[in-house]
Amino acid sequence: MDPDSSDPDPDPDLNPKRLRSGEDFDIIIGFLGFWALILFVVTAFLEVTGKSALLPAMILLVVVLAIWGMMRLRRRLPPRRARGPR
């Protein structure tokens, strides 16, 4: 028996779970980015019209910080690869 065959995952970059996890991060980052854009527009509108924009601005800050954190975590995962035909 080959001693190297005991390693269940010889190349972690080719692990389908890690690739799937990276794609999940991409989806979450896109979702948060969409809401960040919406919140930015709402906050800017409220500021221009002179209404209170504190709550939307604070929520926007939280969303932007969440995007930043997700992007930092995403860098640790392998890059996306083009899928072949199924």
C-alpha positions as CSV (number, residue, x, y, z in Angstrom):
1,M,0.0,0.0,0.0
2,D,1.3,3.4,-0.9
3,P,2.0,5.6,2.1
4,D,1.0,8.7,0.2
5,S,-2.5,7.3,-0.6
6,S,-3.6,7.8,3.1
7,D,-4.0,11.5,2.4
8,P,-7.7,12.0,1.5
9,D,-7.0,15.4,-0.1
10,P,-3.6,15.6,-1.8
11,D,-4.3,18.9,-3.4
12,P,-6.6,21.1,-1.4
13,D,-7.0,23.6,-4.3
14,L,-8.8,20.9,-6.2
15,N,-11.2,20.0,-3.4
16,P,-14.7,20.5,-4.6
17,K,-15.9,21.7,-1.2
18,R,-13.3,24.5,-1.1
19,L,-14.2,25.5,-4.6
20,R,-17.9,25.5,-3.7
21,S,-17.1,27.5,-0.6
22,G,-15.4,30.1,-2.7
23,E,-18.4,30.4,-5.0
24,D,-20.6,30.8,-1.9
25,F,-18.4,33.7,-0.7
26,D,-18.7,35.3,-4.2
27,I,-22.5,35.1,-4.0
28,I,-22.6,36.6,-0.5
29,I,-20.2,39.4,-1.5
30,G,-22.5,40.2,-4.5
31,F,-25.6,40.2,-2.4
32,L,-24.0,42.5,0.1
33,G,-22.7,44.7,-2.7
34,F,-26.2,45.1,-4.1
35,W,-27.5,46.2,-0.8
36,A,-24.6,48.5,-0.2
37,L,-25.4,50.3,-3.5
38,I,-29.1,50.6,-2.6
39,L,-28.2,52.0,0.9
40,F,-25.7,54.4,-0.6
41,V,-28.3,55.8,-2.9
42,V,-30.9,56.1,-0.1
43,T,-28.3,57.7,2.2
44,A,-27.3,60.2,-0.4
45,F,-30.9,61.1,-1.2
46,L,-31.7,61.6,2.4
47,E,-28.6,63.8,2.9
48,V,-29.5,65.9,-0.2
49,T,-33.1,66.4,0.9
50,G,-32.0,67.4,4.4
51,K,-33.7,64.4,6.2
52,S,-32.1,62.3,8.9
53,A,-29.8,59.8,7.2
54,L,-28.1,58.5,10.4
55,L,-29.7,55.0,10.4
56,P,-29.2,54.3,6.7
57,A,-25.6,55.5,7.0
58,M,-24.9,53.3,10.0
59,I,-26.4,50.3,8.2
60,L,-24.3,51.1,5.1
61,L,-21.2,51.2,7.3
62,V,-22.1,47.7,8.7
63,V,-22.7,46.3,5.2
64,V,-19.4,47.8,3.8
65,L,-17.5,46.4,6.8
66,A,-19.1,43.0,6.1
67,I,-18.1,43.1,2.5
68,W,-14.5,44.0,3.5
69,G,-14.4,41.1,5.9
70,M,-15.8,38.7,3.4
71,M,-13.3,39.7,0.8
72,R,-10.4,39.2,3.2
73,L,-11.7,35.7,4.0
74,R,-12.3,35.0,0.2
75,R,-8.6,35.6,-0.5
76,R,-7.7,32.6,1.5
77,L,-9.7,30.3,-0.8
78,P,-8.6,29.1,-4.2
79,P,-9.5,31.3,-7.2
80,R,-12.5,30.5,-9.3
81,R,-11.9,28.2,-12.3
82,A,-13.9,27.9,-15.5
83,R,-16.2,24.9,-15.4
84,G,-16.3,22.5,-18.4
85,P,-19.6,21.4,-19.9
86,R,-21.7,19.1,-17.8
